[in-house]
Amino acid sequence: MTNQLLRQVSFEDTSIAFSAKSDAQLRWAYRLFGIINRPWLVGLGTASLKLALRLRLPVRWLVKPTVFAHFCGGETIEDCRPVVAQLQQYGIGAILDYSVEGEKSEEGFEKAAQEIKRTISKAAGKPKEYPFCVFKMTGLASFDLMAKRQSAQVLTQEEEKAWQKAFERVEDICQWAYTHDVRIFIDAEETWIQQSIDAVAYAMMRRFNREKAIVYNTYQLYTRAALENLRQAYAEAQSEGYRLGAKLVRGAYMEKERERAEKMDYPDPIQPNKAATDRDYDEALRFCLQQHPRISFCAGTHNEASSQLLAEWMQQQDLAPQHPDIYFAQLYGMSDHISYNLAHAGFNVAKYVPYGPVEAVMPYLMRRAAENTSVAGQSSREFSLLQRELRRRKAARRT
């Protein structure tokens, strides 16, 4: 039984992995990952873009038809419709991600909150098409304010008022999600603001996760504390009578975290090596599966081994591939060999589909490029799979 399953979700089948791409799209993706596969080029390009943005030079003409088109759904929710429709055609859901980060003003925070509510309205009544919505706290509240609050510094009266407004924005979004029966992720961010985010996430769960998981917190397993934090969160949810929603990821801020820890002379919060991250990630998957149905969870991973393990464990526990409380998720523009093969085998799969004004989404795009070069083998794996599919199609045309 298990061997049959593993054959069904083999991530080597490039004909399934790239079935949504035309030959032209495949060649373009191949060229893009050929560039990303060269760290020095990514570093040069990222530095150039940062400089261009700082100098307010026009970069839209270069970015929009290239990296933006590959990794983003569009500039607006409506722009994303063709991408969402194509994903749905292959049994993959979309998570509309308004990827504007680091807002500074109350006006910007309010604008972001209203946009997130629009994604929820779009998802209402369409759980297969839009299984989740998502937001980052840094789109709704000051980064510095969250850091100050976490460090236990005394907030000024004005800061207390700003924090209360931020809390109310999140509460309004989660209420909107609850009313429309749409599940929503609160993304993880840097460790020195994560406790502030966690406190808000659990307050929302206490209110809105009584009958089912509506609000999901995110656990970055490349941090040493994440697995224990997950276990403690589950124990607290059990004692207080609500359902825990968990999104499990490896993480996205490793270099920044280590640099800050060294600069400020505190213990590195990141795992000592990839093996430790992989161990804790898989243990977190196992823990969530063991505690199901009291935990609803999403495996947000580009790791093939972890994806196969979860698929295998689900079958061992006689859980249907399309169990509504268990999802796999990857980023749009990456790891199609995982997403499309899992969906083809009948599992619940969703893609994060970032969108927003090109200039505002640039920090997201630069982080994606940096992550692809820093994760060992990530870009080269994408590149080799695209190359293999191009060769397969060329050979098929000859026969």
C-alpha distance (Angstrom), angle and dihedral (degrees) to the residues before:
residue distance angle dihedral
M1 . . .
T2 3.80 . .
N3 3.80 93.1 .
Q4 3.79 89.8 52.4
L5 3.80 90.2 52.0
L6 3.78 93.6 49.2
R7 3.78 90.2 52.5
Q8 3.80 89.6 50.8
V9 3.81 93.1 54.7
S10 3.79 97.7 39.0
F11 3.78 106.7 148.2
E12 3.79 91.6 -152.0
D13 3.81 95.1 80.0
T14 3.80 101.1 101.7
S15 3.81 92.8 174.4
I16 3.82 87.7 68.3
A17 3.81 95.3 34.9
F18 3.81 93.6 58.0
S19 3.79 100.2 27.0
A20 3.81 90.9 119.7
K21 3.81 93.9 55.6
S22 3.79 125.4 88.0
D23 3.79 118.3 -140.8
A24 3.80 90.0 -99.8
Q25 3.82 92.5 50.7
L26 3.78 90.3 47.5
R27 3.80 92.5 52.2
W28 3.80 90.8 48.2
A29 3.82 92.3 50.6
Y30 3.80 89.0 48.0
R31 3.80 91.5 54.1
L32 3.83 91.8 45.7
F33 3.79 94.5 52.2
G34 3.77 89.0 43.5
I35 3.80 86.2 63.6
I36 3.82 94.5 41.6
N37 3.80 88.0 51.2
R38 3.82 87.8 67.5
P39 3.83 107.6 72.1
W40 3.79 94.1 -165.8
L41 3.81 90.3 57.4
V42 3.80 91.7 48.4
G43 3.79 90.4 49.3
L44 3.79 92.3 49.4
G45 3.81 93.1 45.7
T46 3.80 93.7 47.0
A47 3.80 92.7 48.8
S48 3.80 90.6 48.4
L49 3.79 92.5 50.5
K50 3.81 92.3 48.2
L51 3.77 89.8 51.6
A52 3.81 92.2 46.8
L53 3.80 91.0 51.0
R54 3.79 91.8 47.5
L55 3.80 90.3 51.4
R56 3.82 90.3 43.6
L57 3.79 91.3 -122.0
P58 3.83 117.0 163.3
V59 3.82 109.0 -97.1
R60 3.78 99.8 151.4
W61 3.82 93.7 93.7
L62 3.82 90.0 57.2
V63 3.79 101.2 38.3
K64 3.81 104.3 41.0
P65 3.84 99.6 62.0
T66 3.83 92.8 39.8
V67 3.82 126.9 36.2
F68 3.81 93.3 2.1
A69 3.82 92.0 53.8
H70 3.81 91.3 49.0
F71 3.81 99.8 46.2
C72 3.83 103.1 27.6
G73 3.79 135.8 59.8
G74 3.80 96.0 -141.5
E75 3.77 142.5 -74.1
T76 3.83 96.6 -73.4
I77 3.79 138.0 28.2
E78 3.80 89.5 -103.7
D79 3.81 91.0 51.7
C80 3.81 87.9 59.8
R81 3.80 94.6 60.0
P82 3.85 97.1 96.3
V83 3.81 91.2 49.0
V84 3.81 92.5 47.7
A85 3.81 91.6 47.4
Q86 3.80 92.0 50.5
L87 3.80 92.7 49.1
Q88 3.80 90.3 48.8
Q89 3.79 90.0 52.2
Y90 3.81 87.3 64.5
G91 3.80 96.1 42.3
I92 3.82 96.1 -99.8
G93 3.79 123.4 131.0
A94 3.80 126.3 -141.1
I95 3.80 128.2 -127.8
L96 3.79 106.2 -158.4
D97 3.79 105.9 -141.6
Y98 3.80 117.6 -168.8
S99 3.79 93.4 -151.4
V100 3.78 101.0 -164.4
E101 3.80 106.6 128.9
G102 3.78 137.6 -173.9
E103 3.78 100.1 25.0
K104 3.82 112.3 -176.2
S105 3.80 107.3 -167.1
E106 3.78 135.6 64.5
E107 3.79 87.3 -123.7
G108 3.80 90.5 55.2
F109 3.81 91.8 47.7
E110 3.81 91.6 51.2
K111 3.80 91.8 47.9
A112 3.81 90.7 51.4
A113 3.82 91.7 48.5
Q114 3.79 91.9 53.2
E115 3.80 91.0 48.1
I116 3.81 91.5 51.9
K117 3.81 89.2 51.2
R118 3.80 88.2 52.8
T119 3.81 89.9 56.3
I120 3.80 88.2 52.4
S121 3.80 91.5 50.5
K122 3.80 88.4 50.1
A123 3.81 91.2 51.6
A124 3.82 95.9 46.0
G125 3.79 112.5 119.2
K126 3.84 93.1 3.5
P127 3.82 105.8 89.0
K128 3.80 94.8 156.8
E129 3.78 94.1 48.8
Y130 3.81 95.7 40.4
P131 3.83 108.6 17.6
F132 3.83 94.6 169.2
C133 3.78 143.4 11.6
V134 3.80 124.5 -150.9
F135 3.79 145.4 -162.0
K136 3.79 141.5 179.1
M137 3.79 119.9 -131.9
T138 3.82 89.5 -136.2
G139 3.78 87.3 67.4
L140 3.81 89.8 58.2
A141 3.79 105.6 33.4
S142 3.80 140.2 29.6
F143 3.79 114.0 -84.8
D144 3.79 90.8 -144.9
L145 3.78 91.4 50.5
M146 3.80 92.1 53.2
A147 3.80 90.9 47.4
K148 3.80 91.7 50.1
R149 3.79 92.1 48.3
Q150 3.81 92.0 49.8
S151 3.81 92.1 49.7
A152 3.83 88.4 58.0
Q153 3.78 93.5 -119.1
V154 3.78 115.5 154.4
L155 3.79 110.5 -99.6
T156 3.78 121.3 -137.4
Q157 3.78 118.6 -119.0
E158 3.79 89.4 -102.5
E159 3.81 91.2 50.7
E160 3.80 91.7 48.8
K161 3.78 88.4 53.1
A162 3.82 91.4 49.0
W163 3.81 91.2 49.8
Q164 3.77 91.6 50.3
K165 3.80 89.6 51.7
A166 3.80 90.2 50.4
F167 3.80 91.1 50.2
E168 3.79 90.3 49.7
R169 3.82 90.9 50.9
V170 3.80 90.7 54.5
E171 3.80 91.1 44.7
D172 3.80 90.6 51.2
I173 3.81 91.3 50.3
C174 3.80 92.9 48.0
Q175 3.80 91.4 46.3
W176 3.80 88.2 52.2
A177 3.81 89.9 50.3
Y178 3.81 91.8 47.6
T179 3.81 92.4 48.6
H180 3.82 91.0 50.2
D181 3.84 94.0 40.4
V182 3.81 92.8 -122.1
R183 3.81 121.2 145.0
I184 3.79 115.3 -129.9
F185 3.80 133.5 -161.2
I186 3.79 122.9 -145.4
D187 3.79 103.1 -153.3
A188 3.79 123.5 -133.6
E189 3.79 120.6 -116.7
E190 3.82 138.3 175.2
T191 3.81 117.4 -24.2
W192 3.81 93.5 -120.1
I193 3.81 90.0 64.6
Q194 3.82 99.4 27.5
Q195 3.80 96.3 92.6
S196 3.81 89.2 56.0
I197 3.81 88.7 51.8
D198 3.81 92.3 45.9
A199 3.79 92.2 53.0
V200 3.80 90.9 54.4
A201 3.82 93.0 44.0
Y202 3.80 93.5 53.1
A203 3.80 92.0 45.7
M204 3.80 87.8 55.1
M205 3.82 92.0 47.6
R206 3.79 91.6 52.1
R207 3.77 89.2 56.5
F208 3.80 104.2 35.8
N209 3.84 107.3 25.1
R210 3.79 99.1 66.6
E211 3.82 97.3 109.4
K212 3.81 99.9 22.9
A213 3.79 139.8 -14.5
I214 3.79 109.9 -76.0
V215 3.82 98.8 148.9
Y216 3.82 119.4 52.7
N217 3.79 125.4 -168.1
T218 3.82 120.2 -152.4
Y219 3.81 125.4 -124.1
Q220 3.80 119.8 -159.6
L221 3.80 104.6 -152.8
Y222 3.78 93.7 -166.2
T223 3.80 85.2 76.3
R224 3.79 115.7 85.0
A225 3.80 93.4 -131.3
A226 3.81 100.3 48.3
L227 3.80 100.3 90.7
E228 3.79 93.1 50.3
N229 3.81 90.2 44.0
L230 3.80 88.7 54.9
R231 3.80 92.0 50.7
Q232 3.80 92.3 47.9
A233 3.80 91.2 47.8
Y234 3.79 89.7 53.1
A235 3.81 92.3 49.2
E236 3.79 90.6 50.1
A237 3.80 92.1 48.0
Q238 3.80 89.6 51.0
S239 3.78 93.8 49.6
E240 3.81 92.7 47.1
G241 3.80 96.5 42.7
Y242 3.79 104.8 -116.4
R243 3.81 134.8 117.6
L244 3.79 118.2 -104.1
G245 3.80 116.3 -132.2
A246 3.81 113.0 -160.5
K247 3.79 133.9 -177.1
L248 3.79 111.5 -167.2
V249 3.79 119.0 -153.3
R250 3.77 134.4 158.5
G251 3.80 96.1 -129.7
A252 3.78 148.2 -98.4
Y253 3.81 111.6 -140.7
M254 3.81 105.7 58.0
E255 3.80 100.9 131.1
K256 3.80 93.0 43.5
E257 3.82 91.0 48.6
R258 3.79 94.4 51.1
E259 3.79 94.1 44.9
R260 3.80 91.5 52.3
A261 3.81 93.5 45.9
E262 3.79 90.9 52.2
K263 3.80 93.9 44.3
M264 3.82 93.9 48.5
D265 3.81 94.6 37.2
Y266 3.80 101.4 -124.0
P267 3.83 128.9 129.0
D268 3.80 114.7 -73.3
P269 3.84 105.9 -104.9
I270 3.81 92.3 -157.2
Q271 3.80 124.6 93.8
P272 3.82 114.6 -95.5
N273 3.80 93.5 -118.1
K274 3.80 145.0 -7.9
A275 3.81 92.6 -93.4
A276 3.81 90.3 61.1
T277 3.82 90.6 48.7
D278 3.80 91.7 49.1
R279 3.82 91.1 47.8
D280 3.80 93.7 51.9
Y281 3.79 93.2 42.0
D282 3.80 93.0 54.4
E283 3.81 90.9 43.3
A284 3.82 88.9 52.9
L285 3.81 89.4 52.2
R286 3.80 89.8 49.9
F287 3.80 92.4 47.6
C288 3.81 93.0 51.1
L289 3.78 91.5 47.5
Q290 3.81 92.1 48.6
Q291 3.81 91.7 51.0
H292 3.79 94.2 45.1
P293 3.03 129.1 154.2
R294 3.81 88.9 31.4
I295 3.82 87.8 59.2
S296 3.79 123.2 49.6
F297 3.78 110.2 -163.7
C298 3.77 148.8 176.7
A299 3.80 124.1 -149.3
G300 3.78 102.0 -142.0
T301 3.78 98.9 -170.9
H302 3.80 143.8 134.0
N303 3.79 90.0 -164.4
E304 3.80 114.4 113.7
A305 3.81 96.4 -158.6
S306 3.80 93.8 52.8
S307 3.79 91.4 46.6
Q308 3.79 91.6 51.6
L309 3.79 92.0 46.5
L310 3.79 92.8 53.9
A311 3.82 91.9 46.8
E312 3.80 90.0 50.5
W313 3.81 94.3 46.0
M314 3.79 91.3 49.6
Q315 3.77 90.3 56.5
Q316 3.79 92.4 46.0
Q317 3.81 88.0 56.8
D318 3.81 92.2 45.4
L319 3.79 92.3 -116.6
A320 3.79 114.6 155.4
P321 3.83 114.3 -114.7
Q322 3.80 88.9 -122.7
H323 3.79 95.5 50.0
P324 3.83 103.6 153.4
D325 3.82 94.2 -133.9
I326 3.82 97.3 54.5
Y327 3.81 123.6 66.8
F328 3.77 140.0 166.6
A329 3.81 119.1 -145.9
Q330 3.79 137.6 -172.8
L331 3.78 135.4 171.7
Y332 3.78 120.9 -91.2
G333 3.79 109.8 -102.6
M334 3.82 94.1 26.3
S335 3.80 139.0 80.4
D336 3.79 96.9 6.6
H337 3.80 87.4 158.3
I338 3.82 87.5 67.4
S339 3.81 99.3 38.3
Y340 3.78 99.1 45.3
N341 3.80 96.6 40.7
L342 3.81 92.2 49.0
A343 3.80 91.3 48.2
H344 3.81 90.5 46.8
A345 3.82 88.2 54.8
G346 3.81 90.1 53.2
F347 3.80 102.6 -101.2
N348 3.80 125.5 138.8
V349 3.80 107.1 -100.3
A350 3.80 132.2 172.2
K351 3.78 133.8 -177.8
Y352 3.80 124.1 -144.2
V353 3.81 103.7 -124.7
P354 3.82 108.4 -163.9
Y355 3.78 118.9 -158.5
G356 3.78 140.1 168.7
P357 3.81 140.5 106.7
V358 3.81 110.0 -34.6
E359 3.80 95.5 -119.8
A360 3.81 92.9 46.2
V361 3.81 92.8 50.2
M362 3.81 93.3 51.6
P363 3.86 94.4 97.6
Y364 3.82 88.7 55.6
L365 3.81 92.5 49.2
M366 3.79 93.4 48.1
R367 3.81 90.4 50.3
R368 3.81 90.7 50.6
A369 3.80 90.7 52.7
A370 3.81 91.9 47.3
E371 3.81 92.4 48.3
N372 3.79 92.1 51.2
T373 3.79 91.0 55.0
S374 3.82 96.2 41.5
V375 3.82 97.3 48.9
A376 3.78 105.4 82.3
G377 3.78 110.8 -113.0
Q378 3.81 96.3 -5.0
S379 3.80 99.7 117.0
S380 3.81 94.1 33.5
R381 3.82 89.7 53.0
E382 3.81 91.4 51.8
F383 3.80 90.2 45.9
S384 3.82 94.6 50.3
L385 3.81 93.5 47.7
L386 3.80 91.8 50.8
Q387 3.80 89.5 48.0
R388 3.81 90.6 50.5
E389 3.81 92.7 51.2
L390 3.81 91.9 48.9
R391 3.81 89.1 53.2
R392 3.81 91.8 46.1
R393 3.80 91.9 52.9
K394 3.78 92.0 46.4
A395 3.79 91.0 51.6
A396 3.81 91.5 46.2
R397 3.81 90.9 55.2
R398 3.79 90.2 54.5
T399 3.80 93.8 56.3
